[in-house]
Amino acid sequence: MMDLFSQIEEPERDEIRALRKELEEANYKYYVLNMPTLSDREFDEKMHRLQDLEARYPDMFDPKSPTQHVGSDLSRKSKDKSSKPFETVRHKYPMLSLANSYSREEIEDWVRKLPSGVEIVCELKFDGLSISLWYEHGQLVRALTRGDGVQGDDVIANIKTIPSIPWRIERNDIPDFFELRGEVLLPWERFEALNKEREEQEEPLFANPRNAASGTLKLQDPREVARRGLTAYLYYMLGENLPGTTHYERLATAREWGFHISDAIKVCHSVDEVMAYIAYWDTERKNLPVATDGIVLKVNNLAQQEELGYTAKTPRWAIAYKFPAEKQLTLLKEITYQVGRTGVVTPVANLEPIQLSGTIVQRATLHNEDFIKSLDIRPGDRVWVEKGGEIIPKITGKENLTAEGGLTDERSCSETVLQSEGRSFFPTKCPECGTPLVRIPGEAAWRCPNEAGCPPQIKGKIEHFVSRKAMNIDGLGEETIDLFYQKGLLHNIADIYDLKLEDIAAQERLGDKSAQNILAGIEASKQVPWARVLFALGIRMVGETTAKKIARVYTSIDSLQWATAEQLCAIEDVGPQIAENIVKYFEDLRNLEILDRLRQAGIQFEGEASPFRGNEGVLAGQSIVISGTFTQHSRDEYKTLIEANGGKNVGSVSKKTSFILAGENMGPEKLKKAEDLGIPLKTEDEFLKMIQ
Ligand code: IVH
């Protein structure tokens, strides 16, 4: 008998372990990496299943299970105080999550457990990330992310860039301390503009405004945060001696104090009223400037809220209702293949147009060959297209009947052969220039290696070179570049500097005036600083920020050209792959020829000497830990000095550490570890002498 029971139990116990692992990973990908892998609904279904199973197997209780705590957005470096970008602070009141519901029945179930005649406040559920604002004597003193619910990152410098968040409340009727919680959001318009910019720079796009807001809030450059244009809505006031006896009154008070509170708040007295509110906002939310993904229902009376209390993860006095993701079935007419600036071939689904969340969708990315294989889709299939909280439509699966009524698993013989050989419809040759494609081991993408001869790569490189964040040459847009390429005027970035007034003016649509503008833009680009020139060259994986970091260490192209991969790896953010790309770039004679022509044209191949300009390479290849307090420079300045001299600042001591830049009161743990491993310590003076 026992055996029979254990045979039944074992798979369920395994399932508990598997679900815990899957949900932990999903939490990490959602909160830390900003790359959600499960839809909210899938996540909730798996979480419920885990809760059920854990209730059946109490002996498997584990306080670390995802059922026992909320996901965490703490920055990954949280254990390493010395290099942590934000201060981690304990919340005064835990920041909990909300239980989700998806139907009238689930809302009815929840209402049934509340005192009869209860008032329910309905609010929009904003789809951004939660923030907790602390006000002391009217002054904003902290702005914490949710983190793991117990402690969060203080991102106040970034929060202060949000115009609707007051830095100071000048009133004498406010308590000494209060906290306002709300949601930080990137409005749709800003999100689309940001993604457009990223597309132009071939940087990965944000899947939705929530991810974009989260990525933005964790930036370390508040000016960039300000430029992106975050906004915030506040929805919950906490503290002692606060005015009012209901949640609704508290929000009205917060509004009076100058906080940005949504107008879409309604006190409801029945489930019918709640459902009417939901029905209204499910349509109307499409006209809002920010993303919403549901409705939040809260018990209005604060005394009743207190009585109802909390579970480990959520308040019992509130629940979220999630809007269903919009999903439609349509015909996959054709798969086309797009070649980008770096030669990556991206499959694109061309669909029979459908209406989704107010926009017409006719194209969706299929990412790469593995994605097509995992969904097992091909032209003629009927596919599900979804647009949940995400602006970029996704293909999430296929229907088993093809448009002709055949079953997709009765694929034609040749297709089956293709599949069984592990190949899909993916082309083997570049759709633009016919060169055989290559797939770099470890990468998902197929690439056309014909950098210098493949038209979209040639044009893409020129477009990148002239783009706003690179050489910023006005007047040379995509169409003009295409025209000049067709007419044989442009083949590479150096050709730009050989363009003549008469050649440009002779083109259709371009008169003398436009030609002069273009030439003025080209002339002005000769003043663009070295860091941006380096970015403009379009070396694979060298984005704007990496280029800046490299240019700070290698202050001229001549020094960079001779840097080894090992030396390059010592620069912050430069890993082996980027280092190899840089080395390869300078090994290619065609690039050297182009660089020579750019130099003759007068491009800035040398940086300005900065106050922290380094004696390049003195610290090349060295990993240096900074510990303790200093008198001559700040920690940040020492970090810059290390990087400017070719070294790498690392957070923790290991056997790879070259030395420790040790100030006063060095941490005892670091000191012990350094002694154990025999890592030398250098004082401020010794360090400054080293780098002169
Ligand atoms: S109330 C203790 N109200 O939804 C409950 N949350 O899925 C505090 N959210 O972590 C939250 N709009 O980030 C509340 N009107 C609203 C909201 C809202 C969005 C977020 C919040 C919360 C998450 C739970």
Residues whose N, C-alpha, C, O or C-beta is under 5 A from the ligand:
A	BS01	IVH	L96 S97 L98 E123 L124 K125 F126 L129 S130 E183 Y235 V296 P315
